[in-house]
Every structure is written in C-alpha cells, then in structure tokens.
Amino acid sequence: MRSRNESNERIERKARALEQLDPKQEVQLEGTFTNHVADAIHASSPRELQQEIDKATEAYEDALDDALYEVLDKHFAAEASVEASSVA
C-alpha cells in the first residue's frame, strides 16, 4: 500500500503539470475532490471518515490522470497534424 505522503506528492506533481498544460481543466477537477470530501464530513466514525478521504484522494488522482491523458492526446494529435501538413 502506498504511503499517504507518496500519494500526496504524486497528486501535487500531476496537478502542477495539468495546471501548466490546461489551467481551466484543473479548476473543473476540484469538484471531484470536493464532492467526496463532503461525503467524508458526514461519516459516522473515524474509520468511515478515513475511507471517504481515501476515496476522495483516489477519485481526484484518477480524474487528474484522465485529464492529463486527454490534454496530452490533444497535444500530440495537433502535433501530428502539423507534421502531416508540413510533409504534404
């Protein structure tokens, strides 16, 4: 199992990369994390609270991954299009 510190560092790196590539996308992702944290606030026990926080962290990291892949796919597709048009 990953340590919380490693997970936080990884998320920070991904968030910084996404912010540089597409700042608007990062703002949209905040809702993913916030919704899960809201669920954690309503937890009935410390264990449930931790589970909800872990879910929030995982959901946010998954959303970051998806957004990064999407931005990079668009970037590489645009690059390929430019290369193809310059060859033609």
N, C-alpha and C positions, 0 to 999 in steps of 0.2 A: 504494500500500500504506500502511496506517495505521501510525503510529509506535507503538511499544510503550507509550510514555508516554500517548498519547491513549487507547489501548485500556484501559490500567490505570485511568485517570481515569473513563472511561465505565463500566467494570465497578464501580468504587467507588460511583459515583452510583446505579447500578441496585441494588447490594447494600444501600445505605443506605435507598433507597425501599422495597425489599421488606421490610427489617427493620422499618421503621415500619408497613407495612401488615399484615404477617403474619410475625412473628418465627420461628414454627415452620417455615415454608417455607424460610427461609434456611438453617437447620441441615440440612435434608434435601438441599439443593443442594451442600453441602460434599463429599459423597461423589462427586459427578460430577467435581469437580476433582481430588480425592484419587486416584481410580482412574486418571486419565490421568497424573498426576504419578508414580504408581507405575510406569507403563509407561516414563516418561522415565528413571527411575532405572536401568532395565535396558538403556538404549540402549548401542549398541556403538561409537558415535562421537559427537563433538561436534555434527556436523550432524544426526544422528538424534535426539540429545538436544534440540536446538533445535526440531526438527519436532514432537517429542512435547510439548514445553512449549507450543508454539503451538497444537497440537490441544487440549491441556488448557484453555488460555485461551479458545479459541473455543467449546469444548463448555460451559464454565462460563457464558460470556456468553449462549449460546443457551438454556441452562437458566434463566438469570435472566430472559431475555425471556419465555420460556414461562410462568414462574411469575408474573411481573408481569401478563401478559395475563390469566391465569386469575384472579388476585386482583381485578384491575380489572373483569373481566367480571362476577364475582360481586357486586362492589360496585355496579356500575351496574344490574344486574338487580334487586338488592334495593331500590335507589333507585326504579327504575321501578315496582316492585311497591307500594311505599309511596305513590307518587304516584297510581297507578291506584286504590288502595283509598281514598284520600282524596277522589278525584273522584266515586267511585261513591256 
